[in-house]
Amino acid sequence: MRELKIEELDLSNLIRKSETVMWGGACAEPLTLTEALVSQRKSLNNVNVFLASAFSNTLSPEHAEDLTFISTGGVGTTGVLTKIGACDVIPCHVSQVASYIEMGKIPCDVVFIQLSPPNDRGEYSLGATSDVLTTAIKKARLVIAEINSQTPRTVCVEPVTAADIDYCIYSDRPMVQLQSAPVTDIDRKISGFCQDFIPERATLQVGIGGVPEALMADLSSRRGLGIHSGMIGDSVVDLVNCGAVTNEHKEVDVGITVTGALIGTKKLFDFADNNPALRMEPSSITHDIRALSRFSNFVSMNSALEVDITGQVNAEGIGAKYFGGVGGQVDYVRAAGLSPGGCSLIALQSSTKDGAVSKIVSQLSGPVTTPRSDVGVIVTEFGAADLRGLPLSRRVKAMISIAPPDHQERLEREAYDLLKIRA
């Protein structure tokens, strides 16, 4: 491992023509390195950038003149690029990404990583993420690390050592942070319906957003809950501190919150720092259906852009605009469906903010992310449609019943026109 000062970092001498650069997403973005890439982009030769979710302002659409962007979705500020076509999208499940890197289907030549300072054994932690970075480090020709003194030293299954790193720089700066989403009255109504499907001692997978935040607040009076989730936010800290989350009833990883990414604020990072009751795992553990199906009472919560009246879910884009992603939704929906006592929840507001456009539709205006054969329960502020085991005629009736009332009559007509089903 060779140490460099940031002013000595000349990426044009390190990154070869047409190579692909990858870095940790969300709060794990090594800002000093990514900012250097952007500032030096004119000197690079046809370089590709593989993006995860992002919540910084490092990248802008004009950077696509010099860099070619690829991603598996448009989450966060990456969505600014995907929505205008400045970032090409690989539609795949989170559980597939590491194997695609391993196989070379997703190129990974240079990896930027953000690390904590080393422990007394000389081991570095990946801090706010694990997901696919351990695979990327092994696959890459070149690994450049930003060792940030403000990165939490989280417990990782595979810590990084100096032997894994080619070059490093040191920094002392705040990490990317994401504030908890504001919770609306509609979010609270949706959460109220979701609670009916969460058994005692459940193991939870939740994302980020208003509805998950509302649900986590509503679960504060529960006891014995567990967490096994691709990401966690600040609200998990509150559930642990109030005694709702203990992880004591999980079949595996008893007593331990398992996640692949910390997406929150310093509150979450401080909670995770040197915390033996929290472990960062790669996506092969956080999203693998074989690992997830070991849990009973596993409940997943995800969102959607729209859902059709038979239960097909679109979480990716509307028309030609791509601003969502496949993500881990299907991984978790299928795992929850296989879990004894488990349930998958797809929660969304029933319409756009002005009420003009229903998100419960007769036909999707984008791709099918989760097929109706996998879907469990769809929840809006007007109720929950439990589609498990229902034939099409009853599915349509259930879905229309949770659509905005002003749109239900039209949906009934369209259901008959399209499917010859009278709702």
Buried (B, 14 or more C-beta within 10 A) or exposed (E): BEEBEEEEBEBEEBBBEEBBBBBBBBBBBBBBBBBBBBEBBEEBEEBBBBBBBBBBEBBEBEBBEBBBBBBBBBBBBBBBBBBEEBBEBBEBBBBBBBBBBBEEEBBBBBBBBBBBBBEEEEBBBBBBBBBBBBBBBBBBEBBBBBBBEBBBBBBBEBBBEEEBBBBBBBBEEEBBBBEBBEBBEBBBBBBBBBEEBBBEBBBBBBBBBBBBBBBBBBBBEBBBBBBBBBBBBBBBBBBBEEEBBBBEBBEEBEEBBBBBBBBBBEBBBEBBBEBEBBBBBBBBBBBBBEBBBBBBBBBBBBBBBBBBBBBBBBBBBBEEBBBBBBBBBBBBBBBBBBBEBBBBBBBBBBBEEEEEBBBBBBEBBBBEBBEBEBBBBBBBBBBBBBBEEBEBBBBBBBBBBBBBEEBBEEBBEBBBEBBEBEB
